Amino acid sequence: MSETKQQKDIAELREFNKRVASGEDERKNRGPAAGEASCVPPNSMKAKLWAVVGDAFLPCEEALKELPPAHYVVLQDMQKGVFLQRQNFSIDDLLELPDCASEEVVEQIEHFWTLEKHFREYGFLWKRGMLLWGPPGSGKTSTIQILAKKIIERRGVVISIYNPSLATVGLHIARRIEPNRPILGLLEDIDAIVQRHGEADLLALLDGEHQIDNVVYLATSNYPERLDPRFINRPSRFDVIKKIGMPSFQARAVFLGAKSKKLTDDPAALKKWSLDTEGFSVAHLKELIISVEVFGVDYGQSMERLQTMMDCNSDSRDNETKDIGFNQPVKKSDKELDEGIRLAIEQIKKLPDAQVNCECSPEFRTMNLPPAAGDDFYSKEDQEDPSSPHDDYDPD
């Protein structure tokens, strides 16, 4: 290389370095420098297979012909597009309480899954819609959880619907990939969903141009007055509309006895608790058990606190009456109540061990439980005399 050519190259290099140095301020506003962010998506590092999307080939860990039976929600992002995300959630042990509208709902939907042949014979889509309404805490969510558990056990999938437009895409994807898979679509607090996303997409999904086959839509609402009549005046949207009221006497007895072996072993105490808690939701019954047995709070104080909480009702018109029950409450004789307790204890004994809590707190043995009218259970002498035979209960 000639000396002149070499000098020219050096001059150009110095000019280049000068230009690079002069742009330092401009470079401060750019993205992260090398090493500060990876250009490889984390999931790609675990990839073992190629997922084919048209002419695109995406790295993936595993390719499946069907979804694992589980609870899903439909999501979307720039990298994955529309996809189903499995939900890992923990719930309390589920009790199927007797003498309740929830029990009827479960039976109806279980029966629906056996009727495909009949729907096909008449040329109808094999689908069903049910709307559960009632006061907060009455057991609507528990009913949904029981049904979700049952469909997962039969290898179906549960898909929660929060955004109807996005859920429509996800449901159609699931149906194209698995045309025969039972699907339970959940619309919890449907009035809130409509308020946030409007009605058009949801109506189209329920019985319009976007409806799918082999599906049950199960919706809940605490505030039916917020729903447009179009949701309820056409059976193909919600074929059954069911009120879920507060637990009946026998249902309360089963719940309380299943959570407390002490109450199951003492029918008089179980009867009193079940009578005192008329109008209580499942959530209130649960809190009563936790307050008395777990925290050792006095029974009377716990009842007073919970009853005061119940006085703060919402403005929804479905709470205007206190005569709300799984079945409408009726006055029963002592003989009928005792028979209800006997049946409740029989049902509790048949429950799986996982649903029955046999532990009691030591404080429960000496709680200040006021006696029921005509009932000498936990008399004043019992409460004052530490040698009372009632104190012989062993929490274990």
Buried (B, 14 or more C-beta within 10 A) or exposed (E): EEEEEEEEEEEEEEEEEEEEEEEEEEEEEEEEEEEEEEEEEEEEEEBEEEEEEEEEEBBBEEEEEEBEBBBBBBBEEEEEEBBBEEEEEEEEEBBBBBBBBBBBBBEBBEEBBEEBEEBEEEEEBBBBBBBBBBBBBBBBBBBBBBBBEBBBEEEBBBBBBBBBBBBBBBBBBBBEEBEEBBBBBBBBBBBBBBEEBEBEBBBBBBBBEBBBBBBBBBBBBBBBEBBEEEBBEBEBBBBBBBBBBBBBBBBBBBBBBBBBBBBBEBBBBBBBBBBBBBBBBBBBBBBBBEBBBBEBBBBBEBBEBBBEEBEEEEEBEBBEEEEBBBBEBEEBEEEEBBEBBEBBBEBBEEBEEEBBBEEBBEBBBBBEBBBBEEBEBBEEEBBEEEEBEBEEBEBE
